[in-house]
Amino acid sequence: MRGSGFSNLSTEEILRPVRPLYVAMTLVAALLLNLMPLSGWALMLRPDFVALTLLYWGIHQPRKIGFFPAWLLGLAMDVAEGSLFGQHALAYSVMMFGVRHQMLHVVVILLLMQVIVLVVRAAAGGEYPGWWYFVPSLIGALLWPGTRLLFTIPLRSRRNADEV
């Protein structure tokens, strides 16, 4: 009996080619999720969806995404948040270096991105926000398997009705 469409992805599974429009749509959706007006705990616990999406594409389709889109999305986040111009751009660009394995690397990269933003903020005279500042990176790492699954579902080959 075949597994459901939500089973673990096998390394032998053949996916359909990724279209640039799909990559762009996921990046725009991530940017919109980052820009959602939240406050309190929801804002404090929200992971950086742009960073998660850039990581996904950087790991699974490194030829489709690179430093330039990461830099542009970082500049967009800097403008949207009114933060020091270039801090997210620098952090997202550094984050795009190659990665081999999943969740452990994702949490390290997300934490590194947050440290870069924090160091730039501190250099500009900002205050340390406390250890809660790093919780979204941990939540982002926990969301990584679901992010991977969600982005891969539309890329799976369509099966014949006989196989179901």
MODELLER restraints for C-alpha pairs under 7 A, 6 or more apart:
rsr = mdl.restraints
at = mdl.atoms
rsr.add(forms.Gaussian(group=physical.xy_distance, feature=features.Distance(at['CA:15:A'], at['CA:155:A']), mean=5.30, stdev=0.5))
rsr.add(forms.Gaussian(group=physical.xy_distance, feature=features.Distance(at['CA:15:A'], at['CA:156:A']), mean=4.65, stdev=0.5))
rsr.add(forms.Gaussian(group=physical.xy_distance, feature=features.Distance(at['CA:15:A'], at['CA:157:A']), mean=5.91, stdev=0.5))
rsr.add(forms.Gaussian(group=physical.xy_distance, feature=features.Distance(at['CA:16:A'], at['CA:155:A']), mean=4.82, stdev=0.5))
rsr.add(forms.Gaussian(group=physical.xy_distance, feature=features.Distance(at['CA:16:A'], at['CA:156:A']), mean=5.64, stdev=0.5))
rsr.add(forms.Gaussian(group=physical.xy_distance, feature=features.Distance(at['CA:16:A'], at['CA:157:A']), mean=5.75, stdev=0.5))
rsr.add(forms.Gaussian(group=physical.xy_distance, feature=features.Distance(at['CA:17:A'], at['CA:155:A']), mean=6.83, stdev=0.5))
rsr.add(forms.Gaussian(group=physical.xy_distance, feature=features.Distance(at['CA:18:A'], at['CA:155:A']), mean=6.73, stdev=0.5))
rsr.add(forms.Gaussian(group=physical.xy_distance, feature=features.Distance(at['CA:27:A'], at['CA:50:A']), mean=6.53, stdev=0.5))
rsr.add(forms.Gaussian(group=physical.xy_distance, feature=features.Distance(at['CA:27:A'], at['CA:53:A']), mean=6.36, stdev=0.5))
rsr.add(forms.Gaussian(group=physical.xy_distance, feature=features.Distance(at['CA:30:A'], at['CA:49:A']), mean=4.96, stdev=0.5))
rsr.add(forms.Gaussian(group=physical.xy_distance, feature=features.Distance(at['CA:30:A'], at['CA:50:A']), mean=4.89, stdev=0.5))
rsr.add(forms.Gaussian(group=physical.xy_distance, feature=features.Distance(at['CA:30:A'], at['CA:53:A']), mean=6.63, stdev=0.5))
rsr.add(forms.Gaussian(group=physical.xy_distance, feature=features.Distance(at['CA:31:A'], at['CA:49:A']), mean=6.94, stdev=0.5))
rsr.add(forms.Gaussian(group=physical.xy_distance, feature=features.Distance(at['CA:31:A'], at['CA:50:A']), mean=5.61, stdev=0.5))
rsr.add(forms.Gaussian(group=physical.xy_distance, feature=features.Distance(at['CA:33:A'], at['CA:49:A']), mean=6.57, stdev=0.5))
rsr.add(forms.Gaussian(group=physical.xy_distance, feature=features.Distance(at['CA:34:A'], at['CA:48:A']), mean=6.37, stdev=0.5))
rsr.add(forms.Gaussian(group=physical.xy_distance, feature=features.Distance(at['CA:34:A'], at['CA:49:A']), mean=5.97, stdev=0.5))
rsr.add(forms.Gaussian(group=physical.xy_distance, feature=features.Distance(at['CA:34:A'], at['CA:50:A']), mean=6.92, stdev=0.5))
rsr.add(forms.Gaussian(group=physical.xy_distance, feature=features.Distance(at['CA:45:A'], at['CA:135:A']), mean=6.37, stdev=0.5))
rsr.add(forms.Gaussian(group=physical.xy_distance, feature=features.Distance(at['CA:45:A'], at['CA:136:A']), mean=5.18, stdev=0.5))
rsr.add(forms.Gaussian(group=physical.xy_distance, feature=features.Distance(at['CA:46:A'], at['CA:136:A']), mean=5.67, stdev=0.5))
rsr.add(forms.Gaussian(group=physical.xy_distance, feature=features.Distance(at['CA:47:A'], at['CA:136:A']), mean=4.26, stdev=0.5))
rsr.add(forms.Gaussian(group=physical.xy_distance, feature=features.Distance(at['CA:47:A'], at['CA:137:A']), mean=6.13, stdev=0.5))
rsr.add(forms.Gaussian(group=physical.xy_distance, feature=features.Distance(at['CA:47:A'], at['CA:139:A']), mean=6.25, stdev=0.5))
rsr.add(forms.Gaussian(group=physical.xy_distance, feature=features.Distance(at['CA:47:A'], at['CA:140:A']), mean=5.22, stdev=0.5))
rsr.add(forms.Gaussian(group=physical.xy_distance, feature=features.Distance(at['CA:51:A'], at['CA:92:A']), mean=6.61, stdev=0.5))
rsr.add(forms.Gaussian(group=physical.xy_distance, feature=features.Distance(at['CA:52:A'], at['CA:140:A']), mean=6.80, stdev=0.5))
rsr.add(forms.Gaussian(group=physical.xy_distance, feature=features.Distance(at['CA:54:A'], at['CA:70:A']), mean=6.87, stdev=0.5))
rsr.add(forms.Gaussian(group=physical.xy_distance, feature=features.Distance(at['CA:55:A'], at['CA:96:A']), mean=6.73, stdev=0.5))
rsr.add(forms.Gaussian(group=physical.xy_distance, feature=features.Distance(at['CA:56:A'], at['CA:148:A']), mean=6.69, stdev=0.5))
rsr.add(forms.Gaussian(group=physical.xy_distance, feature=features.Distance(at['CA:57:A'], at['CA:65:A']), mean=6.22, stdev=0.5))
rsr.add(forms.Gaussian(group=physical.xy_distance, feature=features.Distance(at['CA:58:A'], at['CA:65:A']), mean=5.98, stdev=0.5))
rsr.add(forms.Gaussian(group=physical.xy_distance, feature=features.Distance(at['CA:58:A'], at['CA:66:A']), mean=6.71, stdev=0.5))
rsr.add(forms.Gaussian(group=physical.xy_distance, feature=features.Distance(at['CA:58:A'], at['CA:96:A']), mean=6.03, stdev=0.5))
rsr.add(forms.Gaussian(group=physical.xy_distance, feature=features.Distance(at['CA:58:A'], at['CA:98:A']), mean=6.97, stdev=0.5))
rsr.add(forms.Gaussian(group=physical.xy_distance, feature=features.Distance(at['CA:59:A'], at['CA:98:A']), mean=6.63, stdev=0.5))
rsr.add(forms.Gaussian(group=physical.xy_distance, feature=features.Distance(at['CA:59:A'], at['CA:99:A']), mean=5.81, stdev=0.5))
rsr.add(forms.Gaussian(group=physical.xy_distance, feature=features.Distance(at['CA:66:A'], at['CA:96:A']), mean=6.46, stdev=0.5))
rsr.add(forms.Gaussian(group=physical.xy_distance, feature=features.Distance(at['CA:67:A'], at['CA:93:A']), mean=5.17, stdev=0.5))
rsr.add(forms.Gaussian(group=physical.xy_distance, feature=features.Distance(at['CA:67:A'], at['CA:96:A']), mean=6.37, stdev=0.5))
rsr.add(forms.Gaussian(group=physical.xy_distance, feature=features.Distance(at['CA:70:A'], at['CA:89:A']), mean=6.68, stdev=0.5))
rsr.add(forms.Gaussian(group=physical.xy_distance, feature=features.Distance(at['CA:70:A'], at['CA:92:A']), mean=5.39, stdev=0.5))
rsr.add(forms.Gaussian(group=physical.xy_distance, feature=features.Distance(at['CA:70:A'], at['CA:93:A']), mean=5.43, stdev=0.5))
rsr.add(forms.Gaussian(group=physical.xy_distance, feature=features.Distance(at['CA:71:A'], at['CA:89:A']), mean=4.41, stdev=0.5))
rsr.add(forms.Gaussian(group=physical.xy_distance, feature=features.Distance(at['CA:71:A'], at['CA:90:A']), mean=6.77, stdev=0.5))
rsr.add(forms.Gaussian(group=physical.xy_distance, feature=features.Distance(at['CA:71:A'], at['CA:92:A']), mean=6.37, stdev=0.5))
rsr.add(forms.Gaussian(group=physical.xy_distance, feature=features.Distance(at['CA:71:A'], at['CA:93:A']), mean=5.60, stdev=0.5))
rsr.add(forms.Gaussian(group=physical.xy_distance, feature=features.Distance(at['CA:72:A'], at['CA:89:A']), mean=6.70, stdev=0.5))
rsr.add(forms.Gaussian(group=physical.xy_distance, feature=features.Distance(at['CA:73:A'], at['CA:89:A']), mean=6.84, stdev=0.5))
rsr.add(forms.Gaussian(group=physical.xy_distance, feature=features.Distance(at['CA:74:A'], at['CA:88:A']), mean=4.39, stdev=0.5))
rsr.add(forms.Gaussian(group=physical.xy_distance, feature=features.Distance(at['CA:74:A'], at['CA:89:A']), mean=3.59, stdev=0.5))
rsr.add(forms.Gaussian(group=physical.xy_distance, feature=features.Distance(at['CA:74:A'], at['CA:92:A']), mean=6.04, stdev=0.5))
rsr.add(forms.Gaussian(group=physical.xy_distance, feature=features.Distance(at['CA:75:A'], at['CA:85:A']), mean=6.79, stdev=0.5))
rsr.add(forms.Gaussian(group=physical.xy_distance, feature=features.Distance(at['CA:75:A'], at['CA:86:A']), mean=5.91, stdev=0.5))
rsr.add(forms.Gaussian(group=physical.xy_distance, feature=features.Distance(at['CA:75:A'], at['CA:88:A']), mean=6.47, stdev=0.5))
rsr.add(forms.Gaussian(group=physical.xy_distance, feature=features.Distance(at['CA:75:A'], at['CA:89:A']), mean=5.17, stdev=0.5))
rsr.add(forms.Gaussian(group=physical.xy_distance, feature=features.Distance(at['CA:77:A'], at['CA:88:A']), mean=6.50, stdev=0.5))
rsr.add(forms.Gaussian(group=physical.xy_distance, feature=features.Distance(at['CA:78:A'], at['CA:84:A']), mean=6.46, stdev=0.5))
rsr.add(forms.Gaussian(group=physical.xy_distance, feature=features.Distance(at['CA:78:A'], at['CA:85:A']), mean=5.48, stdev=0.5))
rsr.add(forms.Gaussian(group=physical.xy_distance, feature=features.Distance(at['CA:78:A'], at['CA:86:A']), mean=6.51, stdev=0.5))
rsr.add(forms.Gaussian(group=physical.xy_distance, feature=features.Distance(at['CA:78:A'], at['CA:87:A']), mean=6.84, stdev=0.5))
rsr.add(forms.Gaussian(group=physical.xy_distance, feature=features.Distance(at['CA:78:A'], at['CA:88:A']), mean=5.95, stdev=0.5))
rsr.add(forms.Gaussian(group=physical.xy_distance, feature=features.Distance(at['CA:79:A'], at['CA:85:A']), mean=6.97, stdev=0.5))
rsr.add(forms.Gaussian(group=physical.xy_distance, feature=features.Distance(at['CA:87:A'], at['CA:117:A']), mean=5.50, stdev=0.5))
rsr.add(forms.Gaussian(group=physical.xy_distance, feature=features.Distance(at['CA:87:A'], at['CA:120:A']), mean=6.31, stdev=0.5))
rsr.add(forms.Gaussian(group=physical.xy_distance, feature=features.Distance(at['CA:88:A'], at['CA:117:A']), mean=6.40, stdev=0.5))
rsr.add(forms.Gaussian(group=physical.xy_distance, feature=features.Distance(at['CA:91:A'], at['CA:113:A']), mean=4.82, stdev=0.5))
rsr.add(forms.Gaussian(group=physical.xy_distance, feature=features.Distance(at['CA:91:A'], at['CA:116:A']), mean=5.82, stdev=0.5))
rsr.add(forms.Gaussian(group=physical.xy_distance, feature=features.Distance(at['CA:91:A'], at['CA:117:A']), mean=6.46, stdev=0.5))
rsr.add(forms.Gaussian(group=physical.xy_distance, feature=features.Distance(at['CA:92:A'], at['CA:113:A']), mean=6.68, stdev=0.5))
rsr.add(forms.Gaussian(group=physical.xy_distance, feature=features.Distance(at['CA:95:A'], at['CA:109:A']), mean=5.96, stdev=0.5))
rsr.add(forms.Gaussian(group=physical.xy_distance, feature=features.Distance(at['CA:95:A'], at['CA:113:A']), mean=6.43, stdev=0.5))
rsr.add(forms.Gaussian(group=physical.xy_distance, feature=features.Distance(at['CA:99:A'], at['CA:105:A']), mean=6.90, stdev=0.5))
rsr.add(forms.Gaussian(group=physical.xy_distance, feature=features.Distance(at['CA:103:A'], at['CA:141:A']), mean=5.50, stdev=0.5))
rsr.add(forms.Gaussian(group=physical.xy_distance, feature=features.Distance(at['CA:103:A'], at['CA:144:A']), mean=6.32, stdev=0.5))
rsr.add(forms.Gaussian(group=physical.xy_distance, feature=features.Distance(at['CA:106:A'], at['CA:141:A']), mean=5.70, stdev=0.5))
rsr.add(forms.Gaussian(group=physical.xy_distance, feature=features.Distance(at['CA:107:A'], at['CA:137:A']), mean=5.92, stdev=0.5))
rsr.add(forms.Gaussian(group=physical.xy_distance, feature=features.Distance(at['CA:107:A'], at['CA:138:A']), mean=6.05, stdev=0.5))
rsr.add(forms.Gaussian(group=physical.xy_distance, feature=features.Distance(at['CA:107:A'], at['CA:141:A']), mean=5.00, stdev=0.5))
rsr.add(forms.Gaussian(group=physical.xy_distance, feature=features.Distance(at['CA:110:A'], at['CA:137:A']), mean=5.27, stdev=0.5))
rsr.add(forms.Gaussian(group=physical.xy_distance, feature=features.Distance(at['CA:111:A'], at['CA:134:A']), mean=6.77, stdev=0.5))
rsr.add(forms.Gaussian(group=physical.xy_distance, feature=features.Distance(at['CA:111:A'], at['CA:137:A']), mean=5.72, stdev=0.5))
